[in-house]
Amino acid sequence: MRIFITGSAGFMGSHLVDHLIRIGHQVYGVDDLSGGYMRNVNPKSIFTKLDLRNTPKTVALIVKIKPQLIYHLAADATEGRSQFTPVRATERNLNASLNILVGAVKAKTKRVVMTSSMSVYGDQKPPFSENIPKKPVDIYGISKAAMEDATKVLSQVYGFEYTIIRPHNVFGPKQNLADPYRNVVAIFINCLMQGKNFYIYGDGQQKRAFSFIDDVTPYIANAGFLSKTAGEIINVGPSKEYTINELANEILSHFVTNLNDIPKHLKPIFVPDRPQEVKMAYSTDTKAKKLLGFKNQTPLKEGVAKMVEWAKSVGPQKFQYLDKLELTTGSTPTTWKNKLI
Ligand SMILES: NC(=O)c1ccc[n+]([C@@H]2O[C@H](COP(=O)([O-])OP(=O)(O)OC[C@H]3O[C@@H](n4cnc5c(N)ncnc54)[C@H](O)[C@@H]3O)[C@@H](O)[C@H]2O)c1
């Protein structure tokens, strides 16, 4: 199949490109490299550097490629920061998605797979299942929820098929280690590789379910091909949750000899919660198992070990901050305001 993947220089997008090429598809990728790297781009893919916020260029590219299937993964996925960069988050997550959908309609693409997020559930009682209403509590979640609704409406009007996937807390090799705003696993590892403390927002008792990249990529791919996934919204990721403190200890165990005697310079530093951060967020995987054949194969311990091994092979990375946040107030985390990470 001729497949178009956005965010193909990013973490999840590049793994999906590799997977689809491996199983014999012709893959076209696009990315503006705002959060991804050329080193992630599969040389067997046909790559275009483009900012998807540009409507005419995005639509023209899709019409030229005429993909049968589109996976849309490009985004500004900095959920915690989105309260401080609301315009950037909305333009990159909602506006860019509309450009993809317009292109898909004009190119007569059969199906689009849109990558949403667990953030659309907001602060409800976990585990979140797909049939509870969307109640996002942050700008990132709002932009993803609007993207989902826009996809459904345009599909009803123009007749293309869609599948919406909602991954959560994915980590693994090729993830951006230099982003101080997101990817908790990557941030902790990068700080520890630099021999410095890492920061935990709140008391570290917040819970998340972490997905190792190899455990989600094939199932995201499946979402594009199976007839039973058309028109469906599916959580993709495991249902087993861990606290951030448990995650921190798992990662620390690769950098210290005794967890009961962590040297002062590597101990986590606890700072106030980030505004709008949901305390308990994990999802059910029943629908993913039923429709996508989802299996969670990699225990957290093993996934973290693989990620640490890869990160050490890349080496410590200098954290890259935005020149300026759109809004800076008393509630802006000091870690970002004072570039502490
Ligand atoms: N990683 C996770 O834990 C997670 C969880 C839930 C949802 N998601 C969603 O999955 C998708 C992929 O996430 P990821 O972790 O691989 O992120 P990522 O940042 O590694 O990849 C996103 C890519 O999109 C590109 N991009 C951003 N804005 C663009 C624009 N305007 N034009 C062109 N390219 C642009 C970036 O350069 C980056 O390479 C995103 O939609 C994200 O919201 C990720």
The ligand as an SDF file (V2000), in Angstrom:
LIG
                    3D

 44 48  0  0  0  0  0  0  0  0999 V2000
    4.6020    9.3350   23.3130 N   0  0  0  0  0  0  0  0  0  0  0  0
    3.5060    9.2150   24.0500 C   0  0  0  0  0  0  0  0  0  0  0  0
    3.5570    8.7850   25.1780 O   0  0  0  0  0  0  0  0  0  0  0  0
    2.1610    9.5840   23.4910 C   0  0  0  0  0  0  0  0  0  0  0  0
    1.0250    9.3590   24.2730 C   0  0  0  0  0  0  0  0  0  0  0  0
   -0.2240    9.6970   23.7540 C   0  0  0  0  0  0  0  0  0  0  0  0
   -0.3220   10.2280   22.5020 C   0  0  0  0  0  0  0  0  0  0  0  0
    0.7990   10.4370   21.7580 N   0  0  0  0  0  0  0  0  0  0  0  0
    0.6250   11.0180   20.4370 C   0  0  0  0  0  0  0  0  0  0  0  0
    1.3600   10.2050   19.5260 O   0  0  0  0  0  0  0  0  0  0  0  0
    1.9030   11.0190   18.4870 C   0  0  0  0  0  0  0  0  0  0  0  0
    3.3900   10.8030   18.3820 C   0  0  0  0  0  0  0  0  0  0  0  0
    4.0060   11.1670   19.6070 O   0  0  0  0  0  0  0  0  0  0  0  0
    5.5690   11.0440   19.8270 P   0  0  0  0  0  0  0  0  0  0  0  0
    5.7770   10.7050   21.2430 O   0  0  0  0  0  0  0  0  0  0  0  0
    6.1670   10.2070   18.7720 O   0  0  0  0  0  0  0  0  0  0  0  0
    6.0130   12.5580   19.6380 O   0  0  0  0  0  0  0  0  0  0  0  0
    7.2710   13.1740   18.8740 P   0  0  0  0  0  0  0  0  0  0  0  0
    7.3750   14.5840   19.3330 O   0  0  0  0  0  0  0  0  0  0  0  0
    8.4590   12.3010   19.0110 O   0  0  0  0  0  0  0  0  0  0  0  0
    6.7850   13.1350   17.3690 O   0  0  0  0  0  0  0  0  0  0  0  0
    5.9370   14.0960   16.8150 C   0  0  0  0  0  0  0  0  0  0  0  0
    6.5970   14.6170   15.5540 C   0  0  0  0  0  0  0  0  0  0  0  0
    5.7410   15.6020   14.9750 O   0  0  0  0  0  0  0  0  0  0  0  0
    6.5500   16.5960   14.3990 C   0  0  0  0  0  0  0  0  0  0  0  0
    5.7440   17.8210   14.2540 N   0  0  0  0  0  0  0  0  0  0  0  0
    5.2030   18.5890   15.2450 C   0  0  0  0  0  0  0  0  0  0  0  0
    4.5320   19.6150   14.7200 N   0  0  0  0  0  0  0  0  0  0  0  0
    4.6360   19.4970   13.3590 C   0  0  0  0  0  0  0  0  0  0  0  0
    4.1670   20.2580   12.2760 C   0  0  0  0  0  0  0  0  0  0  0  0
    3.4440   21.3770   12.4660 N   0  0  0  0  0  0  0  0  0  0  0  0
    4.4860   19.8580   11.0230 N   0  0  0  0  0  0  0  0  0  0  0  0
    5.2260   18.7270   10.8090 C   0  0  0  0  0  0  0  0  0  0  0  0
    5.6940   17.9710   11.8000 N   0  0  0  0  0  0  0  0  0  0  0  0
    5.4150   18.3510   13.0740 C   0  0  0  0  0  0  0  0  0  0  0  0
    7.7140   16.7570   15.3510 C   0  0  0  0  0  0  0  0  0  0  0  0
    8.8640   17.2840   14.7230 O   0  0  0  0  0  0  0  0  0  0  0  0
    7.9280   15.3180   15.8110 C   0  0  0  0  0  0  0  0  0  0  0  0
    8.9430   14.6710   15.0520 O   0  0  0  0  0  0  0  0  0  0  0  0
    1.4830   12.4380   18.8130 C   0  0  0  0  0  0  0  0  0  0  0  0
    0.3000   12.7360   18.1150 O   0  0  0  0  0  0  0  0  0  0  0  0
    1.1970   12.4060   20.3010 C   0  0  0  0  0  0  0  0  0  0  0  0
    0.2800   13.4050   20.6740 O   0  0  0  0  0  0  0  0  0  0  0  0
    2.0350   10.1400   22.2290 C   0  0  0  0  0  0  0  0  0  0  0  0
  1  2  1  0
  2  3  2  0
  2  4  1  0
  4  5  1  0
  4 44  2  0
  5  6  2  0
  6  7  1  0
  7  8  2  0
  8  9  1  0
  8 44  1  0
  9 10  1  0
  9 42  1  0
 10 11  1  0
 11 12  1  0
 11 40  1  0
 12 13  1  0
 13 14  1  0
 14 15  2  0
 14 16  1  0
 14 17  1  0
 17 18  1  0
 18 19  2  0
 18 20  1  0
 18 21  1  0
 21 22  1  0
 22 23  1  0
 23 24  1  0
 23 38  1  0
 24 25  1  0
 25 26  1  0
 25 36  1  0
 26 27  1  0
 26 35  1  0
 27 28  2  0
 28 29  1  0
 29 30  1  0
 29 35  2  0
 30 31  1  0
 30 32  2  0
 32 33  1  0
 33 34  2  0
 34 35  1  0
 36 37  1  0
 36 38  1  0
 38 39  1  0
 40 41  1  0
 40 42  1  0
 42 43  1  0
M  CHG  2   8   1  16  -1
M  END
$$$$
